[in-house]
Amino acid sequence: MGSRRPRFAGFGEDGGGRGGQAGRGGRGGFYSQQYQQGGRGAGSYHHHPQGAAHQPRGAMPAMQQWRPAGPAAQCLGHREVQPRHHNGGGGRGGHVGDGPSAAIAPDISASPEASSPLLEVVTEQLEVLSMEGGELSAGHEPIPSTRNSYKFPRRPGSGRIGIKCLVKANHFLAQLPDKDLHQYDVSHHPGDHLTGCRPCRDARVGEAAQEFHITLLDQDGGSGLERRGRIFKVVIRFAARVDLHRLEQYIAGKQAEAPQEALQVLDIVLRQLPTARYEPCGRSFFSPDLGRRRSLGDGIESWRGFYQTIRPTQMGLSLNINMSATSFFEPLPVIDFVAQLLNTAIHSRSLSDAERVKIKKALRGVKVEVTHRGNIRRTYRISGLTSQATRELSFPVDQGGTVKSVVQYFHETYDFSIKHTYLPCLQVGNQRRPNYLPMEVCKIVEGQRYSKRLNQGQIRALLEETCQRPHDRERDIIQMVNRNSYNDDPYAKEFGIKISERLALVEARVLPAPRLKYSQTGKEKDCLPRVGQWNMMNKKMVNGGRVRSWLCVNFARNVQDSVATGFCHELARMCQASGMDFALEPVLPVKYVRPDQVERALKARFHDAMTILGPERKELELLIGILPENNGSLYGDLKRVCETDLGLISQCCLTKQVFKMNKQILANLALKINVKVGGRNTVLADAVSRCIPLVTDRPTIIFGADVTHPHPGEDSSPSIAAVVASQDWPEVTKYAGLVSAQVHRQEIIEDLYNVTHDPQKGTIHGGMIRELLISFKRSTREKPQRILFYRDGVSEGQFYQVLLHELDAIRKACASLEPNYQPQVTFIVVQKRHHTRLFANNHNDQNSIDRSGNILPGTVVDSKICHPTEFDFFLCSHAGIKGTSRPAHYHVLWDENNFTADALQTLTNNLCYTYARCTRSVSIVPPAYYAHLAAFRARFYMEPDSSDNGSIASTCGGGQSGSSTSHSTRAAGGGVVRPLPALKDSVKRVMFYC
């Protein structure tokens, strides 16, 4: 692409359909962020075009269009085009037997006598690449419909600002093989897994399909009978010759498209040996031999392991290695597991219904082995739990209808007396032919990953296990590379792949910290942070908020009302000292309320307060809630009632904050309260003096967007999308936010722009982008001429789908407000879920590390380990506190504003110092951070159903924003996502999520 990046056309086309839905798979290839799932492999596109009726439109006056949820703008001479959807295949495959697979073998055609043991790879690797694309509406210039028709912006040179330094990265240079590789598709029938077998075939397959039959014996069922043989038909077909020269050309910047097949081949080869040695899990490998096992409680333990992936970078092909840990089931007797799970003795009593549900949820799908048959350890997978106790269970044992109890059967058949007859049995097998196993004869099979949601104690324990100082992590990574001994790996050697044993040495720069402006009434009117942090001593907020009417509700029984009153008085004084106009006394005295009466109590106190304030025509402006440490759903219930029902801003405080009550705690609470009531804590001095390139010269709005997904196990809960946008210019510090529920685990944000049809009003435009643009104009009296869109949470495999849909939604939202309104857009993805780590070149040099031993805040890398040609960079904008800092990865997907590397890197780093909740620079740019907070908050607005899995009652479909416009979108299956309760106007105008 040239220096001027092309625009998407189509501003006059408002009201079109949405783009293709993001899939669970991914594009594969380099920078894949699907670390725990998904994979690379052969794939195909499937087009499913959909038509849409044309809707001619005429223009309406501009002032009339800049309204919330107004009638549609009629644009004459333009037409609406409904997007086409790409539906791809699934994600990563499993073992052979799942279906057609992509397998690789080295080129043996040059030597007819050659044969290779590596053809085992053919029958052991299944890689399916899921690709989904989409076509969006076309206008003046066609919008690219697939990733092949659009290339992301090229790097506009490297940055120069900052102090140069050297850092080490956990990337190891890989040398490409000098031979061609062949890719084969392998299928077999029947489609059962070929468990435990390693069929081989002479490597001289050639390009003609080869079909052969193998006979395998069933697993020993322990019956003593002769094992039955099964015949499998196996077909190997030549798929493609993998051209590694294209990969070299791509790394050199001479080819735009990444050769996915070559990357897939190399990744499979390098994963083959670790897969045989360790327990694979996504792109990571775990083993109890790679470090100490640690119990996490409730029958769960942590295993140490490592992450590994191959990726093209500027320095060439590199292997990214990082240490990791995850949770596994402890290989315990089921009786002991259940006792730990319930945290109570179960050896002398029956289970309650709630305990039975909890055990069923925890054990469903878990493999167990029986222990009552001597050396015969047959394994089963748990499908459920019986509703009756073991002593009450019986089953037919023959066709004649003879019935035996489970207790009698085990005693007569195995000479085993069941002791815990009051406990239910495990149910294994299918529902039609259930098989009952008493808990006491079963033991959990080792090596099963625990993928359900961890509790807070387990999360803390796992974080402690994974938290390593930078020097220790670097040492462990090097030891893991040496342990894996890639250069002695027979598979890698056969393919001619060589891996360096040294971490990559990378040139970096430390960007200067920005000067921050505070109020002119304070002793210190500005501040220059040092090593990513500063404090509020002698400073006042640049714009103090106003709170003249407030009240406190105490939900903590161990906090006396007098103590709570004293705490609130000191907090009010701190708010005053920090620059806020804050009343010292509440509207009503502090009152204790039982946590189980939160909704009724809040509404009653609100009513009482308004009874006092109503005659004076005042509003209640703030609620302070004092919560116990373990408050369950109390926090979420309080936020839901305040923000969606009462329209009230709230600040929660834990009892430990009340009892400790030092200046630091009070100052941090004051920072949060100030932005929640509409104030600003600090702004960039360069923003005030209008010295920020491409931001302060023309009205600019900065968006942040994120989607949070349900926890594992919540299979029906919707995902939550959130969008925030700056409401002040040129300061770009204050952000309003909106939220929306959408299809379960869909990453593309559906409700950025929408069109509804009303019988009376006609076509009505809506959506989060449109509403926030209107809010910006209302606040600043300016229309944004530039849009910066920081998008969090997108994996590399979803870049194209997200860009095509969401950029089109931004364009349509703008066009719906005013004809030919086309602000220039820069679209940047923010990634934290990657495995690149940066280490100081010399850990003993105190000038190159912070107090935690991490690299200095402001360290930026845009060479060597970054994308070969595209505009991306790693930025560590924060000072480390504990463990190893993770830099944020920023990847520019669209840039009409023509940012230089220095301009975008400096802007992003400087914005990280404007985060409202603390006096520290943060690890990702604040608008993306705020969007994450808003999305997380919105999950409290949903009411859970009473199902066993505790998930939110909803079905697949579209979503609705937290605005006054009510609509929902139908899913393919006909279900509708339950819309979120609407945020009150007084809430969504401010930073309620902080």
N, C-alpha and C positions, 0 to 999 in steps of 0.2 A: 504494500500500500504506500501511497505517497505521503508527503508531509501533511496534506489535508485529508483527513479521514472522511469517507462519504457518509452522508446522512441517510437514515431511513426516510422514505417518503411516506405519504399517506396521512398527513395531519388532518385532512378534511374527512377522513373516514372514521367517524366516531360511531359507536354502536355495533361494531362487528363482534364476532364470536371470540372465544378464547382460543389460545394456541394449544399445541399438543400437551398432553399430560405427562409429567415426568414419570419415568419408570423406576423400578427398584434396581435395575441393572446399572449400566453405565457404558460410557464410550470406551472404557479400557484405556490402554496406552499410558503415556507418561502422566505423572502427577496425580494418579488415581487416589482419591481420598476415601475410597470405600475399603477402609483398612480391615474391618472385621467382617466384611461380606462382599459379595460381588466379585467379578473377576474378568479376565480377558479371554477371548476365544473367538471362534468363527461365528459370524452372525449375519443377519440380513435385514433389510428394511421391508416393512409392510405398509403400504399406503392405503388409507381408508378415507378418501375425499368425502367431504360433506358440502352440500350446497347451502346457499342462504338467499333469501329474497332480497332484491335490491330495494333500498329505501331512499328516494330522492329527498334532498333537504335544501332549505333556503337559510339564509343568514338571519340572525336576530341581533338586536343591538348589543354591543359588547357589555355594557353595564348590566344588562339583563342576564347575560350568560354567566357572569361571575357570581353565581348564587349557589347555595347548597341545594343539591337534589332538585334542580329546576328542570323544566321541560327541555327536550332535546333541541340542540341547535340544528337548524335545517340548512344544509350546505348544497346549493344547487350545482348540478353538473358533476357530482361525485357519486360513487356507488360503493356499496358495502360488500366486502368479500369475506365469506366465512372461512376460517382457517381449516386446513386439512390436518389430520392427526396421523402421526406415525406411531404404530404400536409394535414394540419390539419383543424379543424373546425374554426369557428369564435371566437370572443371575448366574452365579457360579454353579457348576455341576458338582457331582460327588465322585463316587467310584465308578468303575466301568459297570455298565448295566443300567445307568440312568437314561441311556439313549445315545444318539450319535455324538461322538466326541472328536475333539481335535487333538491329534497326537503328532509328535515330531520325532524324526530320526535323522542322523547325519547323512550327508550325501555319500552313497556307496557305489554310485554308478561308475566311477572311474576305475574301480577295482572289482571285477566280477567275483573274485575269490573272497572278498571281504565279507565278514558277518559281524554283527555287533550285539552284545548283550543288552544294549540300550533300547532295543525294541520293546522291552518291558514297559518303557515309558508309554508306548502306544496304548497299552491296555490298562494303564493305571491312572492316566490323567484325563480329566474331563473339564474342558474349559469352554464355556459358552459366553460369547460376548453379546450383551444386550445393547442394542442401539435404538434409540428413539429420537426421532426428529420431528419437525413440524413445519408447516407453511403458515405464515401469518399474512394478514391482508396486504395487498399491493396497492400502490398509489402512483405518485409521480415517478418513483424509481422502485423497481421490484425488490421486495424484502427477501433475503435469502431463505430458501425453504429447507435447506439441509446444511450440515456443517461443511460439505464440500463446496458450497457456493459462497462461503464467507470465511475469511481468515481473521483471526483476532489481530488487534493493532500490533505492529512491530515495535520493538524497543526503540525509543527515540534517543539512543545514546545512553551512556552511563552517567550517574550523578557525580558531582564533584564537590559539593558542599560538605563540610565536616572534616574532622581530624582523621587522617588515614591510619589504619592499623591492620594487623593480621589476626584472623581468628581461624580456629579449626572447626570443621563440620563433619558430622558422622556420615559422610559419603566416601565410598571407596571406589577408586577408578577401576573400571572393568575394560579389559581388552577384548575386542570382538574377534570371533573366529574368522579364519580365512577360507572357509569352505561354504558352499551352498547347503541349505537345509531343506528337507522335504516335510510337508505337513500332510497327515493322513486323517481321514474320518474312520472311526471304529464304531461298529454297532453290533449288537448280538440279540438273539431271541432264544428263550423268553427274557424279559427285561429285569429279572431279579438281579440283585447285586452278586457279583462273583466274590463273595467274602473269603478272605484268607488265601486266595490263589493268585498265582503270577504267571498266567499263560504267556508263552513266547512263540515267536514265529521267525523263520529265517528272514533277515533284513532285506533280501533281494526281492522286494514286493513288486517293484516296477510301477507303471502307471495303470495297469489293468487291475480291476477289482479282484480280490482274492477272497474266496469263501471256503471255510473249513468247519469241522465239527469237533467239539471236545466233550468228554464225559467227566463230570465231577460228582463226587459222592456228597450226600447230605451230611450235615454236622451230626456228631454222635448225640443222640437224644438221651442216652443213658438207659435205654430199654434192654440193651443186650442183643437186640435183633440186628440182622445184617443191614448195613446202611444202603439206602436206595441211590442209584446213580441217575443223574439228570444230564440230558444231552443239550448242549448249547450250540447254536449256529452263530459263528462269528464272521463278520464281513469287514475287510479292510479295503478302503478306497483311497486312492491318491487324491488329495485335495488341492495342493498348490506347492509350487517351489518358492521357498522363502528367500527373498533377495536382500541380503544384508548390505549390499551396496547402497540401496535406497535409505537404509538407516544411517549409514555414514554420511550420505548427502543431506539428510534431514538435520543431523547434528551440526553439520558444517553450514547450515542455513541456506543450502542450495535447493531444498525441496520444502514445500510448505506443509504438506500433509504427513503426519507421523505414521510410519509403517507399522500398524498395529500387529500384524502377523509376526514380524520379526521380534518385536518386544515380547509378544506372548511366548514365542519359542524360547527365548533366553530366560524368561521368568520361570517357565515350566522346568527347564533343565536345572536351574539353580535351586529350585524347590524340591527336587526329587529326593536328594539324600536327607535333608532335614525332615521331610515327610516320613521317611522310613525310620528315623531316629527318635523323633519327638511327636507330640500330639499337635497336629495342625489345627489352627483356629483362624479362619480368614487368612490374612497375610502374616500372621504370627505363628510361632511355634512355642509350645510349653512342655515342661517336663519337671518332675520332682527332683531330678538330678541336676538342674540348672540353678539351684539355690534352695535355701531352706523353705519348707512348707510352713505356713502359718495359719493357725485356726482363726477363722473370722467369726465364729459363733454360729449357732443354729445348724450345725452339721455341714458348714461350708468352710473351705480352706483356700488359700491363695497359692498359686504356682507361679514361679518365675519363668520368664521366657524372653524371646526376642522377636522383633518385627523385621521383615526383610522384603525389599522390592527393588527391581531394576528400573532405572529411569534415565532418559536422555537429558543431558545438561549441557551447558556451554563448554565445560571442560571435556566432554565426551560422555560415554555411557558410565553411569555410576550405580553402585549398589548402596542403598540407604539401609543402614542397620541401626536399630534402637532397642534399648532394654524395655521390657514390658512385664506386666503381671496381670493375672485375671483370676476369677473365682472358679473353683471346681467343687463338686460334691466330695466330701470325705468318704473314703471306702469303709463305712461303718455298717455294723448290723442295723437293719431297719429299725429295730426296737430302740437302739441307742440314738439313732438319727431323730426319731419322733420325740424322744424324751428331751433332746437338745432343742428341737424346734419349738416345742410347747413350753420349754423351760420349767418343767414340772415332772414329778414322778408319775409314771403311768402303769406301774407293775401291780397295782392292786385295785384298779377301778376302770370303769368303762369311760368312753369318750363322750363329750358333749357334741351337739350338732356343729357348733362353731369350730371346735377342735377338729372334727372330721373334715370339714370344708378346708381348713388350713392345711391339713396333711395331704388331702387330695390335690390341692393346687401345687404343693411343693413337690410331690412325687410323680405327678402325671408325666409320662414319657421317659422316666428314669429306668435304666437297665439295672436289674438285680440278678444275682446268682444264688442258687439254692445251696444250702449247707448241710442238709439232712441226709445226703446220699453218698457220704464218704468222699472218694476222690472224683466223683462225677459232679461237675460244677456247671450245670446247664444254666444258660442265661435267658431271661425274659424281660420284656418291656412292660412297665406298669401302665395300665389303661384307666384304672380307677380304684375305688375303695368300696367294699360292700357296705350296705346300709345296716346289715345285721352283724351281731357279734359272731365270732367263729363258732361258738357252741350252738348257735341257732342255724348254722348253714348245713344244708344237705344237697345232694345232687344224684341224678340217675347214673348207675354204673353199667347198665347193659340195656339191650333193646327190650328186655322183658319188663322194664319198669322198676327194677330193684333200686331202692334208694338207700344211700348211706350218708351219714353225717361226715363232715370234714374231719372231726376229731376221731371218729371210728376208722375212717379210711387211712389216715396217717398212722394210726396205731397198728392196724392189721397189715398194711402194705410195707411200711418202712420201719416198723417197731419203734415209732417215735411218738412220745406222749406230749401233746401240746399243753403248755403251762398257762399261757395267757389267753384263755378261751373267751375272755370278756372283751378282747380287742377285735376290731374288724379284720377281715382278710384283705390282702392285696388282690386286685383283679387284674389278670394278665390275659393276653390274647385278644380276640375280637369280641364284640358284644353278642354275636350269635352263639358262639361257643366259649363262654367265659371259663377261665381256669382260676381256681381259688388257691392262694398261697398264704399260709399264716405268716405274720410279720416276723416271727422269731426264727423262721427257717430261711430268711432272705438276708443277703448282704449286698450293699450298693457296689456296683462294679467300678473299679478305679478308672480315672481318666475321663470323666464326664463333666463337661463344662456347665457351670451354673449360669444360665442366661437370663434368669428372672431378676426383678428389681431387688437390689440390696437395701437393707435398712441403714439408718444413719450410723449405727455402731460399726457395721460391716464396711461401710464406705470409708469411715475414718481409719479403720485397721488396714484396709487395702491401700489407701493413700500413704499411710506411714510406711508400708512395705515398698511402695514404688518411689517414694520421695528420696532422691539421692542428690548429694551435693555434686556440682559439676565435675570436680576432679574424680570423684568416685564413679560417676556414670561414664565418663570418658574411659576410665580404666576398665570397667566391666565390658564396654563395647569392644575395646581392643582385645580383651581376653576372649570374648565370644567369637570374634573373627578368627582368632588363632585356634580356638577349640573347633570351629567348623572346618578349618583348614581347606578353604575353597580350592586352593591350587593342587591339593591332593584328592579332591573330589573326583572319583572316576567318571561320573557323568559330565562334569564340567571339562575334564581333560579330554574326554572323547569328542566333545563338541568344540574344543579349542578355546574355551573361555578362561581367562586369567583375571584374578581379582587382586588388587593391591592390598597390602596389609597396613597401610598408613592412612590416617584420616586426611581428608583434603584440606590443604592450607589455602585460605581464601582471603582476598583483599576485602576490607570493610572500611566503613567510615563511621565516626561517632558524630551525629548531628547535634548542633547546639540546642540547649533548652530555650524555649521562648520566654520572653518577659511577660509577666502577668500583671494586669491592672486591677487595683482595688480602689475603694472609695477615697475621694479626696479628703474626707473628714477623719480618716485614720492617721496614725502616726507614720505608718509606712504605706505609701500610695501605690507602690508597685513592688514586684518581687521577681527575682531570678532564681528559679529552683536549682538545687544542687543535688546531683545524683538522683534525679527523678522525684524529689520530694521537697516539701516546705511546710510551714505551719501558719496558723492564723494569729499568732501573737502580734500585737500592735497593728492589726489590719482590720478593716471593716468591709463587709460585702459591697461589691460595686453597686448593686441595686438591692437594697433590703426590702423584703416583702412586708405586708401589713396584716397583722392578726390582732383584731380588737375584741373578738368574741370567740372563746374556745371553752372546752370542757375536758375532763379526764374521767375515764371509766377504768376501774381497777378489777381485773379478772384473777389476780393472784391472791390466794387466801393467806399466804405467809407474809404479805406486805400490808401492814396496817395503814388505814386511811391517813393517819397523821404523817407517816413516812412518805406515802405517795404524794400528799400535799406539799411536803417539803421538797421533794424531788421536782415536782412541777414548777414550784416557785424558782428553784435554782435554774431550771431549764429556761424559764421565761427570762430570767436575768441574763443568761448567756445569749439568748436570741437578741435581747436589747443591746448588749455589749458588742455583738457582732454586726450591728447596723440595722436590725429589723425594728419596725414599729410594732411592738408586741406588748399586749396588756399583761400586767403581772398577775391579775386575779382571774379565775375562770368565771363563767356565767353561773355555774352551779358548783356546789362543793363536790369533792371527790367522793365516789361511792363504790363500794365493792359489789360486784355482780358475779353470779355463778357462771362459769364458762358454758354450761349447757343451755343457758338462757340468752345467748349472745344476741340473737336477732330481736327478740322481744324487748330486751333491756336497752339495746341501742336505739330502737325506735321510740321507746318510752322516754329516754333521756333527751333525745333529739326533740321530741314533742314538748317536753318541759322547758327546754332551753328556748325554743321558738315562741313559747307562750310569753316568755320574758322579753325576747328580742322583737317580736312581731309588732307591738305598738310603736316601737322606735324605728320600724322599717329597716331592721338590720338582719343580716344572715349569720348563721353559725359558720365559722370559717375553718375550724380545726378541731379534730378529736385526737386526744392522746390516750392510747390504750396501754395499760400495763399488763403484760402476759406472763404466765408461768413458763419455766424453761421447757418442759415437755407439754406443749399445748395442743398437740394433735391437729384437728381441723379448725381450731379457734382462730388462728391467724387468717386463714383463707375465708372463713365465714365473715369475719369482721370486715375484710377488704371488699368482699362481694356486696355486703349490705350497704357499706358506706359509698361505694363507687357506682353501683348500678341501681340503688334504691333511694338512698338519701341524698346523693350528690354532695357528699362530704369528704374532704381531704382528711386523711388520718396518718398518725405517726405511732407505730408500735414500739414499745420498749420492754426488754426482758427484765426479770427480777434481778439478775446479776448486775445489770446496768444501774438499776435503782439503788442497790446496796453499795456498789462501788462508787458511783457518782463522782468521778474526777473531771477535771476541766477538759481532758481529751475526749471523753465520752460525750459530755454536754456539747462541746464544739462540733463534733461530728453529727450529732442529732440536729443541731441548729442549721448546719449546711443542708441537710435533707429537707428540713421543714421549709427553709427559705425558697428552694426551687419548687417545692410542692404548692406553695401559695403564690407563685408567679414571680419570685425574685430571681436575681442572678448572683452567683457567688463571686465569680471572677470572669474576666474576658481577656483575650489576647491583646496586648498593647499594639501589635501590628494591625489588628482588625480596627481598632479605634482610629489609628492614624492612616488607615486604608492603604496598607503596604503589603497585603497578601495577594500575590499574583493570581489572576483568574478567579478571584472570589470577591474582593472588595471594590473592584473597579466598576462592576455592574451588578445589579441585584441578582443574588445567587442563593438558591435554596439547597440545603444538604439533606438528603434522605438517608435513613438507615432502615434495613428490612431484615427480618429473620423469620424462620418457621421452626417451631419446636414440636417434636413428635411425642406420642405417648410412651410411657415406660414399657419395657419388654413385658409381655404377658397381657397388656391391655389391648386386645385385638380389635376392639370396636370403637375405641375412643378417637375422636377427630384430632387432626393436627391443628395447631394454632399459629396463624400468621399475624405478625405485627409490623407496622410501618410507623416510623417517627420522622418528623421533618422540622428543620430549624424554622423558628418563627420570628427571629430578629436578624436584621442585616444592617450593617456589615459584621456584627459581632459573632453570628452563628454559634450561639451558646445555648439558647432556649429551644427545647424540642417538644412539640405536641405529638401525641401518639394515638393510634387507632389499632384495634385488634379484630380478628376475624377467625371463625371456625371453618375448616375445610376438610376435604377428603382425608381419611386416615392415611398418614405417612406420605402424603403428596408434598413435594418440595416446591413446585411452582405455586406462586401466590395467586389464587384465583380472583380475589376481590380487589385488585388494584384498580380496576375499572369495570363497570358493569352498566348495562342498559336494561331497564324494565319498562313494561308497557301498562299504562293505567287507562281504563275505559274513559274516564273523564279528562285526565290531564294529558293523555297521549304518551309519547316516548319520554322517559325520564332517565337522565344520566346520573350515575353515582360512582361509588368506589372510593377507596382510601386515598389514592393519589389526588383525585379531583378535590376531595374535601380538604386535604391538607394544603393544596395550592390556593384554594379560596381562603383558608385560614391565614396563610402567609400574606396574601394581599390585604386582608382585613387588618393584620397586625402592622405591616410595614408601609401600606398604601403603594406598594410597588408590585409589578408582575415580575416573577423570576425570569431572567434572561439566560440564566445557566442553571442546570440541574446536575448535581453530583449525587450519585446513587451508590452507597456502600451496601453491598448485599452479603449478608452473613449466612453461613451454613450450607453452601453449595459445594458438592463434590465435583471434581474435575470432569467426571463422566456426565454431569448434568449441565455443564456450562452453556452449551448451545441451546438446549431446550429452554432453560431459564432466561437466557438473554433474549431469544426470539419472542417468547411470550411476554415477558415483563417490560421489555423496551417498547413493544407494540402497545401495551396497556398504557404506558406513560404517554406515548404519542397520542393515543386516542383520548386520554383524559385531558391533555392540553388542547387538542382540537375541539373538544366539546365545550370549552370555555369561551373560545373566540376563534373565528376563522383565521387560518394562516398563522396561528400562534405556535411557534416552533422554537422553544428554547433549546440551546445546545446541551447535549447530554453526555456525561461521562459515567460509565457503568463499571464499578470495581467490585470484584468478589473478595471477601475477607475470609481467610481460612485459618482456623486454629487446630483443627483435627488432622494434623500432619505429623511426621516423625523426624523432621529436620531439627537438629539441635546445634547450637553454636557454642564453642568453648574458647576461652582465652588462650592465646598462643603460649603464654607463660603464666601459669597459675600463681606464681610467686611475685609477679609484678603488680604491686598494689595500685599502680596508676591505670591498670587496664581491667580491673575487676571492681565490683561493688562489695559491700560488706558480706554478702551471701556467697561470694566467690564467683558470681555470674558476670557475664560481659556487661558493659556499661549501658545504661538506658540511652536510646538514640542510635544504637548500632544498627546500621543498614547494610545489606548485602544485595547487590544487583548483578553479580557476575559469577562465573564459574559453576556454581551449583544451581543457578536459576535456569529458566527455560532457554533453549538455544536461540530463539529469535523473538519471542513475544515479550510484552511489557509487563514484567512482574518483579517483585522484590520481597525480601525478608526484612522485617523491621522488629527489633526488640526495643519497644518504646518504654518499657517499665523497668524498675529496679527489682531484682529478685528479693524474695523474703525467705523462702524455704524451698529446697530442692533446686532443680535446674530450670532456668527460665526457658519458656517456649516462645520463639519469635512468631509474630503473625506473618502470614503470607498474603500479599496483596497481588491480585492478577487483574489487569485492565482488560475488559472484554469489549469495550466500545468507548471511543474518545473523540468527540466532535470539538472539544475545547483545546485540543492539541497541547496537553500538558507535557512539559519537559520532565525528565526523571527527577531533577532537583525540586521542581515546583511541587509535584505530587508527593514525593517523599517528605519534604519539609512540611507541607500542609498537613499530611496525615500524622506525622510525629507531633506537630504543635497542637493539633486538636486533642491528642491524647492527654494533654495537660489541662483540658477544660472539663474533665469529668466531674460532675457535681457532688458526688457522695464522699469524696475524700480529698486530701491535699497531697496526692501522689499522681504521677502519670500512670496510665493504665495500659494494659497489654494489647487492646484492640481499640480502634477508633470509636469515640463515644457514641455516635449515632447507631452503629451496629450493636454496641453494648446495651444502649437504651432499648433498642428493638427486642433484644433477647429478654431483658427484664420485663418489658410489657407483655411479651408472649407468655412468659412464665407466669406473670400475674393473672392473665386471663384464664388460665386453667382453673383457678379458684372459682371462676364465675359459673362453671358447669356443675350441675348437681348430679352426684353419682346415683346409679340405680342400685338395686338390691341383688344383683347377680353374684354368682360364686366368685367370679374373678375380679369383682370390684371395679370393673371398667366403667367408663362413662356410657350412658345409654344413647347411642347414636348409630346411624348407618352411613354408608358411603354416599357422598354427594358433594355439592359445592359448599359455600359458606356465606356468612354475613358479617359485615364489619360492625364494630362497636359504635355505630352512629345511630342517628335517628331513623335512617332508612331501613325498612324491614323487608328482607327478601331472603330466599334460600335457593339453592341450586340442586337440581336432580342429578343423581349419579346414574351410571349405566344400568345398574340393577334396579333402578326405580326408587331407591331409598333417598331420604333427604337428611342432610346434616342438621342437627338441632342448632338453630342460631344462638349466638351468645346474647345474654341480656345487654341492652344498649347502655353505653356509658352516658352518664349525665353530662350535659354541656359544660357545667362548671368544673367537671373533672377532666375531660379530654382536652381542655384548653391549656392545662398545666402539666408538669412532669409528675403525674400521680404515681408512676411506677418506681420512682427513686426510693 
